[in-house]
Amino acid sequence: MSNPALYRRVVRRETHSPRSGLAITIAIVLVVVLAWLGTESVLAAIGQPALLVAPQDAVTAVLSAAAAPAPLLVALGAVVAVVGLVLIVMSLAPARRGRRGATIDRTAAIVDDRVIAQSLANTASYAGDVDPSQVTVSVGARRARVEITRTSGRTLNTREIQEAVDAELATYDYRPALRATVRLSEKGTVG
Amino acid sequence: MNSTNRFLNRLFVFVAGLVVLAAGAAVSVGALLPDAQSTISDGAESAVGPATDALDAQPWILWVAAVAAVLLIVSLLWFVFRQGRGHTGTLLRIDEASSRKAPSGGGVTLDVKVAAQVLEEAITRNPDVVSVDVAGFRVKNENTLRLTAHARRGASPVELRRSIDAAVAEWDAVLGTSTPIVIQIVSGLRTKFAGTNRVA
């Protein structure tokens, strides 16, 4: 009864951001501005003093702003245009959430990149016989970087660690798949 | 897993960005071209008088503006409040004689809480799991369970999933049918405070 189409949909939705925060922020800003404009309109219509700016004054100000000095207008327009461009890019970007989906079976599974990083760090620290605090792992979109700080006075076999990390990665079935690079830090610690 | 309309979110952000970009570009490009600026500012200055006169003489323009603002506010609030819906507390509903095999003479409704308690108990037996949250969602007209397992630091996600799948198989046997289940293996604050598992 498990439904592959449903699972694929859920995995896609859980690995990408819905952009809700951004959309809600823009909507709330618009609501505040519209509420203010509406209030000013009503106040002007019933002849009460304005809250901040009366509509008549606002229209005059906007229309006469076109005559403002050119550099000021250019700078203002450029800033506004850049904000708009950022919004367009954010609306089109895939917005990955640092998670990846595993193969679909009876269940679908989504794994946080941090869990993968901690597991790889654990593997590397066992394979190299170093303290877990001396291993740093960062997981990118397709690449996991394992960095190990040596204990001074002890040699470290990078190949063994690389093999152990690769063996761990080979058991993973996550998309997008990861490749690991093991690197020794240039600094050492006193062990 | 919620039913947020993501396309609508992105479309909204895109349109807002397009309007802001167009406004900014129009202002700066218009100001860069001296001819255009002088034409527009002359036109605008001659329009100041008629515009304020119109607002003074015809207050219905202000009322229309107020009503339009209210309508827009309502639709924006609808847009905000329809985000994040889709939770359900019901896992399964078997109606009276819905099929030949089903027992007749009454309906059965099974709460998500039942599944939550059974699965939490079974999954937290694994020492690599700090805690489990179970939530029900309605996805594509099917009630779907989401299991969020907080992994202990350094736990292998592959083995974790295998053990959770075993618990799910037990639950399927208890339930007698299977509903879609999505597993999330995460690492968060609870992982941080729980410490590592010393026995490997």
Interface residues (C-beta under 8 A of the other chain):
Chain A: M1 S2 N3 A5 L6 Y7 R9 V10 V11 R13 E14 H16 P18 R19 S20 L22 A23 I24 I26 A27 I28 L30 V31 L34 A35 L37 G38 T39 S41 V42 A44 A45 P55 Q56 V59 T60 L63 S64 A66 A67 A70 P71 L73 V74 A75 L76 G77 A78 V79 V80 A81 V82 V83 G84 L85 V86 L87 I88 V89 M90 S91 L92 R99 A102 D105 R106 T107 A108 A109 I110 V111 D112 R114 V115 I116 Q118 S119 A121 N122 Y126 P132 E168 T171 Y172 D173
Chain B: M1 T4 R6 N9 R10 L11 F12 V13 F14 A16 G17 L18 V19 V20 L21 A22 A23 G24 A25 A26 V27 S28 V29 G30 A31 L32 P34 Q37 I40 S41 A44 E45 A47 V48 A51 T52 L55 D56 P59 L62 W63 A65 A66 A69 V70 L72 I73 L76 L77 F79 V80 Q83 G84 V139 K140 E142 T144 A151 R153 G154 A155 S156 P157 V158 L160 R161 I164 D165 V168 A169 D172 T177 S178 T179 P180 I181 V182 I183 Q184 I185 V186 S187 T191 T196 A200
